[in-house]
Amino acid sequence: MNSVIALNSVIDGKKANFGAVRDIFDSHGCSFCSNFEYDQGKFDAVLSRENGETIYLRVPFFVVEGMLDHSSAQIQFGTPYVIKHIVNFGLDHDENSFVTATTGLDQFQEPLDKDGRISDKSRWEQAGVEVVERIYNSMRDLVS
Protein backbone atom coordinates (compact mmCIF):
# COMPACT_ATOMS: atom_id res chain seq x y z
CA MET A 1 0.00 0.00 0.00
CA ASN A 2 1.27 3.47 -0.86
CA SER A 3 1.77 6.03 1.86
CA VAL A 4 0.54 9.55 2.23
CA ILE A 5 0.90 11.26 5.59
CA ALA A 6 -1.87 13.83 6.17
CA LEU A 7 -0.78 16.62 8.51
CA ASN A 8 -2.79 18.33 11.21
CA SER A 9 -2.06 21.93 10.40
CA VAL A 10 -3.11 25.49 11.22
CA ILE A 11 -3.14 26.32 7.50
CA ASP A 12 -5.93 23.87 6.63
CA GLY A 13 -9.08 25.83 5.68
CA LYS A 14 -7.39 29.25 5.74
CA LYS A 15 -8.02 31.69 2.87
CA ALA A 16 -5.56 34.09 1.25
CA ASN A 17 -4.60 35.98 -1.91
CA PHE A 18 -2.73 33.62 -4.26
CA GLY A 19 -0.12 36.13 -5.45
CA ALA A 20 0.87 37.17 -1.92
CA VAL A 21 1.19 33.65 -0.54
CA ARG A 22 2.92 32.30 -3.66
CA ASP A 23 5.81 34.67 -2.96
CA ILE A 24 5.97 33.55 0.68
CA PHE A 25 5.93 29.86 -0.24
CA ASP A 26 8.67 30.56 -2.78
CA SER A 27 10.79 32.31 -0.14
CA HIS A 28 10.56 29.13 1.97
CA GLY A 29 11.80 26.91 -0.85
CA CYS A 30 8.36 25.72 -1.95
CA SER A 31 7.45 25.69 -5.60
CA PHE A 32 4.06 26.22 -7.16
CA CYS A 33 3.41 23.04 -9.14
CA SER A 34 3.08 23.79 -12.83
CA ASN A 35 0.65 20.88 -13.23
CA PHE A 36 -2.47 22.68 -12.02
CA GLU A 37 -6.09 23.32 -12.87
CA TYR A 38 -7.50 26.84 -12.90
CA ASP A 39 -9.56 26.03 -9.81
CA GLN A 40 -6.94 24.20 -7.72
CA GLY A 41 -3.22 23.74 -7.29
CA LYS A 42 -0.49 22.86 -4.83
CA PHE A 43 2.82 24.00 -3.43
CA ASP A 44 5.63 21.46 -3.03
CA ALA A 45 8.74 21.48 -0.88
CA VAL A 46 11.45 18.83 -0.96
CA LEU A 47 12.01 17.47 2.54
CA SER A 48 14.59 14.89 1.42
CA ARG A 49 16.18 13.73 -1.83
CA GLU A 50 18.42 10.65 -1.82
CA ASN A 51 19.17 7.81 -4.26
CA GLY A 52 16.25 8.60 -6.56
CA GLU A 53 13.80 8.88 -3.68
CA THR A 54 12.26 12.25 -2.92
CA ILE A 55 10.02 13.04 0.05
CA TYR A 56 7.80 16.06 -0.53
CA LEU A 57 5.64 18.28 1.57
CA ARG A 58 2.60 19.10 -0.53
CA VAL A 59 0.15 21.88 0.37
CA PRO A 60 -2.97 21.72 -1.80
CA PHE A 61 -5.35 24.63 -2.28
CA PHE A 62 -8.59 25.44 -4.05
CA VAL A 63 -9.61 28.66 -5.75
CA VAL A 64 -12.63 30.25 -4.10
CA GLU A 65 -12.65 33.42 -6.25
CA GLY A 66 -11.02 34.06 -9.63
CA MET A 67 -8.66 31.71 -11.49
CA LEU A 68 -5.04 30.74 -11.00
CA ASP A 69 -3.85 32.57 -14.09
CA HIS A 70 -4.33 35.77 -12.03
CA SER A 71 -2.37 36.45 -8.87
CA SER A 72 -5.46 38.17 -7.45
CA ALA A 73 -7.25 34.82 -7.11
CA GLN A 74 -8.46 33.99 -3.62
CA ILE A 75 -7.55 30.49 -2.44
CA GLN A 76 -8.39 28.19 0.44
CA PHE A 77 -5.81 25.72 1.70
CA GLY A 78 -6.56 22.03 1.99
CA THR A 79 -4.89 19.51 4.28
CA PRO A 80 -1.10 19.43 3.76
CA TYR A 81 0.52 16.02 3.39
CA VAL A 82 3.85 14.28 2.94
CA ILE A 83 4.38 11.98 -0.03
CA LYS A 84 7.32 10.05 -1.48
CA HIS A 85 8.26 9.58 -5.15
CA ILE A 86 10.81 7.09 -6.43
CA VAL A 87 12.33 8.09 -9.77
CA ASN A 88 12.76 5.53 -12.55
CA PHE A 89 16.31 5.93 -13.87
CA GLY A 90 15.86 3.26 -16.59
CA LEU A 91 14.85 3.83 -20.21
CA ASP A 92 11.24 3.70 -21.32
CA HIS A 93 10.67 1.60 -24.41
CA ASP A 94 7.94 3.59 -26.11
CA GLU A 95 7.56 6.44 -28.58
CA ASN A 96 9.56 8.77 -26.33
CA SER A 97 12.57 6.42 -26.12
CA PHE A 98 14.38 7.96 -29.09
CA VAL A 99 14.07 11.45 -27.61
CA THR A 100 15.28 10.15 -24.26
CA ALA A 101 18.24 8.34 -25.80
CA THR A 102 19.32 11.29 -27.96
CA THR A 103 18.78 14.11 -25.45
CA GLY A 104 18.96 12.36 -22.07
CA LEU A 105 15.71 14.06 -21.12
CA ASP A 106 12.39 12.40 -20.51
CA GLN A 107 9.98 14.59 -18.63
CA PHE A 108 7.20 12.06 -19.21
CA GLN A 109 8.86 8.98 -17.73
CA GLU A 110 6.79 7.42 -14.99
CA PRO A 111 8.33 7.07 -11.52
CA LEU A 112 8.92 3.51 -10.30
CA ASP A 113 6.58 4.11 -7.39
CA LYS A 114 4.82 7.45 -7.68
CA ASP A 115 3.58 7.38 -4.10
CA GLY A 116 6.13 5.19 -2.33
CA ARG A 117 5.98 3.74 1.15
CA ILE A 118 7.39 6.18 3.70
CA SER A 119 9.48 4.76 6.51
CA ASP A 120 9.95 6.65 9.78
CA LYS A 121 6.56 8.35 9.37
CA SER A 122 6.78 10.33 12.61
CA ARG A 123 10.05 11.94 11.44
CA TRP A 124 8.51 13.12 8.15
CA GLU A 125 5.24 14.12 9.78
CA GLN A 126 7.17 16.33 12.22
CA ALA A 127 9.33 17.79 9.41
CA GLY A 128 6.23 18.61 7.34
CA VAL A 129 4.42 20.23 10.26
CA GLU A 130 7.48 22.36 11.07
CA VAL A 131 7.77 23.64 7.48
CA VAL A 132 4.04 24.45 7.30
CA GLU A 133 4.22 26.29 10.65
CA ARG A 134 7.20 28.39 9.46
CA ILE A 135 5.35 29.30 6.27
CA TYR A 136 2.14 30.05 8.13
CA ASN A 137 3.97 32.28 10.63
CA SER A 138 5.39 34.25 7.67
CA MET A 139 1.94 34.88 6.21
CA ARG A 140 -0.22 35.01 9.33
CA ASP A 141 -1.32 38.57 8.56
CA LEU A 142 -2.39 37.60 5.02
CA VAL A 143 -4.76 34.73 5.84
CA SER A 144 -8.26 34.61 7.21
Solvent accessible surface area in square Angstrom, and as a share of the most:
residue,aa,sasa,rsa
1,M,197,0.88
2,N,86,0.44
3,S,7,0.04
4,V,81,0.47
5,I,15,0.08
6,A,67,0.52
7,L,2,0.01
8,N,139,0.71
9,S,28,0.18
10,V,77,0.44
11,I,1,0.00
12,D,64,0.33
13,G,34,0.32
14,K,64,0.27
15,K,89,0.38
16,A,3,0.03
17,N,50,0.25
18,F,1,0.00
19,G,10,0.09
20,A,35,0.27
21,V,0,0.00
22,R,83,0.30
23,D,91,0.47
24,I,27,0.14
25,F,0,0.00
26,D,97,0.50
27,S,90,0.58
28,H,62,0.28
29,G,60,0.58
30,C,4,0.02
31,S,65,0.42
32,F,53,0.22
33,C,20,0.12
34,S,104,0.67
35,N,122,0.63
36,F,68,0.28
37,E,100,0.45
38,Y,118,0.45
39,D,86,0.45
40,Q,73,0.32
41,G,10,0.09
42,K,50,0.21
43,F,1,0.01
44,D,15,0.08
45,A,8,0.06
46,V,68,0.39
47,L,38,0.19
48,S,31,0.20
49,R,158,0.58
50,E,115,0.52
51,N,137,0.70
52,G,13,0.12
53,E,67,0.30
54,T,5,0.03
55,I,16,0.08
56,Y,42,0.16
57,L,1,0.00
58,R,33,0.12
59,V,1,0.01
60,P,23,0.14
61,F,0,0.00
62,F,98,0.41
63,V,24,0.14
64,V,75,0.43
65,E,119,0.53
66,G,55,0.53
67,M,105,0.47
68,L,8,0.04
69,D,84,0.44
70,H,107,0.48
71,S,53,0.34
72,S,80,0.51
73,A,1,0.01
74,Q,59,0.26
75,I,0,0.00
76,Q,58,0.26
77,F,3,0.01
78,G,10,0.09
79,T,57,0.33
80,P,0,0.00
81,Y,49,0.18
82,V,0,0.00
83,I,10,0.05
84,K,22,0.09
85,H,31,0.14
86,I,38,0.19
87,V,68,0.39
88,N,35,0.18
89,F,160,0.67
90,G,41,0.39
91,L,107,0.53
92,D,33,0.17
93,H,168,0.75
94,D,69,0.36
95,E,148,0.67
96,N,45,0.23
97,S,26,0.16
98,F,151,0.63
99,V,82,0.47
100,T,14,0.08
101,A,71,0.55
102,T,82,0.48
103,T,81,0.47
104,G,62,0.60
105,L,131,0.65
106,D,33,0.17
107,Q,151,0.67
108,F,136,0.57
109,Q,40,0.18
110,E,114,0.51
111,P,40,0.25
112,L,122,0.61
113,D,46,0.24
114,K,112,0.47
115,D,35,0.18
116,G,0,0.00
117,R,152,0.55
118,I,4,0.02
119,S,85,0.55
120,D,82,0.43
121,K,102,0.43
122,S,80,0.52
123,R,140,0.51
124,W,21,0.07
125,E,66,0.30
126,Q,100,0.44
127,A,26,0.21
128,G,0,0.00
129,V,31,0.18
130,E,73,0.33
131,V,20,0.12
132,V,2,0.01
133,E,79,0.35
134,R,129,0.47
135,I,1,0.00
136,Y,28,0.11
137,N,86,0.44
138,S,60,0.39
139,M,1,0.00
140,R,133,0.49
141,D,139,0.72
142,L,84,0.42
143,V,22,0.13
144,S,102,0.66
